[in-house]
């Protein structure tokens, strides 16, 4: 059951990233770009979570799965704070 939740979280964050980046492509609003890139980082982090806990349970990938999420948060924070008009 936990595996299904991890996979659904990864798919949901990937869908959010696609929709946000598609919206940026149509309208050109930079906040959509930063949000989309943030969700790309979240999706990669969720995929790494599945890899860590389901595919490779004997290895500890906690650092590697946290880095994409941290990068996504940094991009989103940059877009919200420093790129605001």
N, CA and C of each residue as an Amber inpcrd file, in Angstrom:
protein
   255
   0.8150000  -1.1930000   0.0000000   0.0000000   0.0000000   0.0000000
   0.8620000   1.2600000   0.0000000   1.9500000   1.2360000   0.7630000
   2.8330000   2.4030000   0.8220000   3.4770000   2.6690000  -0.5310000
   3.7890000   1.6120000  -1.2500000   4.3900000   1.7770000  -2.5750000
   3.4450000   2.5130000  -3.5180000   2.1760000   2.1870000  -3.4590000
   1.1930000   2.8590000  -4.3030000   1.1130000   4.3450000  -3.9630000
   1.1910000   4.6690000  -2.6910000   1.1430000   6.0830000  -2.2790000
   2.3780000   6.8160000  -2.7770000   3.5620000   6.2010000  -2.6800000
   4.7880000   6.8410000  -3.1660000   4.7180000   7.0880000  -4.6660000
   4.2200000   6.1060000  -5.4090000   4.1220000   6.2510000  -6.8580000
   3.0870000   7.3160000  -7.2290000   1.9690000   7.3360000  -6.5340000
   0.9480000   8.3570000  -6.8080000   1.4560000   9.7600000  -6.4830000
   2.2360000   9.8880000  -5.4460000   2.8270000  11.2010000  -5.1260000
   3.7810000  11.6480000  -6.2270000   4.5820000  10.7290000  -6.7350000
   5.5050000  11.0640000  -7.8220000   4.7360000  11.4640000  -9.0770000
   3.6920000  10.7280000  -9.4020000   2.8960000  11.0480000 -10.5910000
   2.1590000  12.3780000 -10.4340000   1.6740000  12.6570000  -9.2370000
   0.9680000  13.9090000  -8.9990000   1.8960000  15.1080000  -9.1280000
   3.0850000  15.0190000  -8.5490000   4.0160000  16.1460000  -8.6500000
   4.5200000  16.2960000 -10.0840000   4.6540000  15.1960000 -10.8230000
   5.0390000  15.2920000 -12.2250000   3.9240000  15.9420000 -13.0430000
   2.6830000  15.5890000 -12.7630000   1.5490000  16.2010000 -13.4680000
   1.4760000  17.6970000 -13.1660000   1.7010000  18.0760000 -11.9300000
   1.7080000  19.5050000 -11.5760000   2.8080000  20.2430000 -12.3300000
   3.9950000  19.6340000 -12.4050000   5.1070000  20.2620000 -13.1260000
   4.7670000  20.4500000 -14.5950000   4.1930000  19.4270000 -15.2140000
   3.8400000  19.5180000 -16.6310000   2.7970000  20.6090000 -16.8570000
   1.7670000  20.6330000 -16.0260000   0.7180000  21.6340000 -16.1960000
   1.2340000  23.0530000 -15.9710000   2.0790000  23.2430000 -14.9680000
   2.6250000  24.5690000 -14.7020000   3.5430000  25.0270000 -15.8240000
   4.3980000  24.1430000 -16.3060000   5.3060000  24.5270000 -17.3840000
   4.5580000  24.7410000 -18.7000000   3.4980000  23.9850000 -18.9230000
   2.6740000  24.2040000 -20.1080000   1.9620000  25.5610000 -20.0180000
   1.4940000  25.9050000 -18.8150000   0.8900000  27.2200000 -18.6110000
   1.8830000  28.3400000 -18.8220000   3.1220000  28.1280000 -18.4090000
   4.1550000  29.1360000 -18.6600000   4.4040000  29.2960000 -20.1530000
   4.4040000  28.1830000 -20.8760000   4.6180000  28.2560000 -22.3170000
   3.5220000  29.0210000 -23.0360000   2.3290000  28.9510000 -22.5330000
   1.2010000  29.6430000 -23.1750000   1.1070000  31.1030000 -22.7800000
   1.3290000  31.4020000 -21.5140000   1.0910000  32.7640000 -21.0200000
   2.3700000  33.5560000 -20.7560000   3.4590000  32.8770000 -20.4660000
   4.7170000  33.5690000 -20.2190000   4.8370000  34.1940000 -18.8420000
   4.0020000  33.7890000 -17.8910000   4.0800000  34.3160000 -16.5240000
   5.2180000  33.5970000 -15.8060000   6.1880000  34.3620000 -15.3390000
   7.3990000  33.7670000 -14.7820000   7.1490000  32.9610000 -13.5090000
   6.1290000  33.3060000 -12.7470000   5.8190000  32.5380000 -11.5430000
   5.4490000  31.0970000 -11.8910000   4.8000000  30.9030000 -13.0400000
   4.4990000  29.5490000 -13.4910000   5.7790000  28.7820000 -13.8140000
   6.7680000  29.4780000 -14.3550000   8.0520000  28.8320000 -14.6490000
   8.7250000  28.3540000 -13.3760000   8.8320000  29.2520000 -12.3880000
   9.5220000  28.8830000 -11.1530000   8.7610000  27.7880000 -10.4080000
   7.4500000  27.8610000 -10.4100000   6.6570000  26.8240000  -9.7520000
   6.8050000  25.4960000 -10.4780000   6.8000000  25.5240000 -11.7980000
   6.9700000  24.2980000 -12.5710000   8.3220000  23.6600000 -12.3390000
   9.3700000  24.4690000 -12.3140000  10.7030000  23.9300000 -12.0460000
  10.8120000  23.3970000 -10.6250000  10.1510000  24.0540000  -9.6830000
  10.1220000  23.5300000  -8.3170000   9.4610000  22.1640000  -8.2510000
   8.3560000  22.0130000  -8.9670000   7.6720000  20.7250000  -8.9630000
   8.4480000  19.6550000  -9.7250000   9.2850000  20.0420000 -10.6600000
  10.1710000  19.0600000 -11.2900000  11.1250000  18.4970000 -10.2420000
  11.6680000  19.3670000  -9.4010000  12.5250000  18.9020000  -8.3100000
  11.7810000  18.0070000  -7.3380000  10.5360000  18.3550000  -7.0350000
   9.7360000  17.5250000  -6.1340000   9.4510000  16.1620000  -6.7610000
   9.1820000  16.1420000  -8.0660000   8.9110000  14.8730000  -8.7500000
  10.1500000  13.9860000  -8.7480000  11.3070000  14.5750000  -9.0150000
  12.5470000  13.7980000  -8.9930000  12.8050000  13.2660000  -7.5820000
  12.5340000  14.0860000  -6.5710000  12.6860000  13.6280000  -5.1880000
  11.7500000  12.4810000  -4.8560000  10.5230000  12.5330000  -5.3710000
   9.5770000  11.4420000  -5.1250000   9.9840000  10.1670000  -5.8470000
  10.5260000  10.3020000  -7.0460000  11.0210000   9.1190000  -7.7590000
  12.2080000   8.5250000  -7.0010000  13.0710000   9.3810000  -6.4990000
  14.2020000   8.8900000  -5.6930000  13.7140000   8.2210000  -4.4140000
  12.6180000   8.7000000  -3.8440000  12.0420000   8.0640000  -2.6650000
  11.5880000   6.6480000  -2.9860000  10.9350000   6.4750000  -4.1310000
  10.5150000   5.1410000  -4.5490000  11.7330000   4.2530000  -4.7570000
  12.7580000   4.7950000  -5.3900000  13.9860000   4.0210000  -5.6000000
  14.6120000   3.6180000  -4.2720000  14.6150000   4.5400000  -3.3240000
  15.2520000   4.2900000  -2.0320000  14.4900000   3.2670000  -1.2030000
  13.1920000   3.4130000  -1.1050000  12.4280000   2.5750000  -0.1860000
  11.8720000   1.2980000  -0.8030000  11.6950000   1.2820000  -2.1410000
  11.0680000   0.1170000  -2.7710000  12.0740000  -0.6890000  -3.5910000
  12.7970000  -0.0260000  -4.4790000  13.6770000  -0.7410000  -5.3950000
  14.9770000  -1.1550000  -4.7210000  15.5840000  -0.2440000  -3.9660000
  16.8650000  -0.5100000  -3.3060000  16.7490000  -0.3260000  -1.7910000
  15.9890000  -1.1700000  -1.1020000  15.8030000  -0.9520000   0.3390000
  17.0610000  -1.1930000   1.1720000  18.0350000  -1.9030000   0.6260000
  19.2440000  -2.1880000   1.4000000  20.2410000  -1.0300000   1.3790000
  20.0160000  -0.0530000   0.5200000  20.9040000   1.1060000   0.4290000
  20.2070000   2.3240000   1.0150000  20.9860000   3.2320000   1.5500000
  20.4380000   4.4700000   2.1120000  20.7110000   5.6120000   1.1390000
  19.6770000   6.0700000   0.4910000  19.7920000   7.1550000  -0.4790000
  19.1620000   8.4450000   0.0380000  19.1190000   8.6080000   1.3380000
  18.4320000   9.7590000   1.9330000  19.0360000  11.0800000   1.4640000
  20.3490000  11.1730000   1.3870000  20.9950000  12.4090000   0.9380000
  20.6580000  12.6770000  -0.5200000  20.7320000  11.6340000  -1.3550000
  20.4950000  11.7990000  -2.7830000  19.0390000  12.1220000  -3.0970000
  18.1190000  11.6140000  -2.2910000  16.7160000  11.9210000  -2.5610000
  16.3120000  13.2790000  -1.9950000  17.0910000  13.8140000  -1.0770000
  16.7870000  15.1320000  -0.5110000  17.3160000  16.2720000  -1.3770000
  18.3610000  16.0180000  -2.1310000  18.9600000  17.0790000  -2.9410000
  18.0180000  17.6440000  -4.0030000  17.3050000  16.8250000  -4.7810000
  16.3920000  17.4230000  -5.7670000  15.2630000  18.2310000  -5.1240000
  14.7950000  17.7870000  -3.9750000  13.7400000  18.5290000  -3.2820000
  14.2790000  19.8710000  -2.7950000  15.4950000  19.8670000  -2.2810000
  16.1300000  21.1100000  -1.8400000  16.3410000  22.0660000  -3.0120000
  16.7610000  21.5290000  -4.1520000  16.9420000  22.3620000  -5.3380000
  15.5990000  22.9310000  -5.8060000  14.5440000  22.1080000  -5.7680000
  13.2230000  22.5850000  -6.1440000  12.7370000  23.7020000  -5.2310000
  12.9790000  23.5310000  -3.9370000  12.5920000  24.5840000  -2.9920000
  13.3880000  25.8610000  -3.2170000  14.6810000  25.7140000  -3.5230000
  15.5090000  26.8860000  -3.7680000  15.0410000  27.6440000  -5.0070000
  14.7010000  26.9150000  -6.0620000  14.2090000  27.5630000  -7.2830000
  12.8800000  28.2590000  -7.0100000  12.0010000  27.5880000  -6.3030000
  10.7020000  28.1770000  -5.9860000  10.8600000  29.4020000  -5.0890000
  11.7450000  29.3340000  -4.1170000  11.9960000  30.4790000  -3.2450000
  12.5790000  31.6480000  -4.0220000  13.4990000  31.3650000  -4.9310000
  14.0550000  32.4300000  -5.7740000  12.9530000  33.0980000  -6.5840000
  12.1130000  32.2910000  -7.1810000  11.0430000  32.8480000  -8.0010000
  10.0410000  33.6570000  -7.2050000   9.7770000  33.2470000  -5.9810000
   8.7960000  33.9560000  -5.1710000   9.3500000  35.2380000  -4.5520000
  10.6280000  35.2400000  -4.1940000  11.1830000  36.3780000  -3.4620000
  11.9230000  37.3500000  -4.3920000  12.8880000  36.8630000  -5.1230000
  13.7590000  37.7690000  -5.8490000  13.2690000  38.0950000  -7.2510000
  12.3920000  37.2980000  -7.8090000  11.9210000  37.5960000  -9.1600000
  10.5200000  38.2080000  -9.1480000  10.0590000  38.6430000  -7.9950000
   8.7290000  39.2700000  -7.9030000   8.8080000  40.6910000  -8.4630000
   7.7220000  41.0950000  -9.0770000   7.7110000  42.4440000  -9.6630000
   6.9100000  43.3800000  -8.8330000
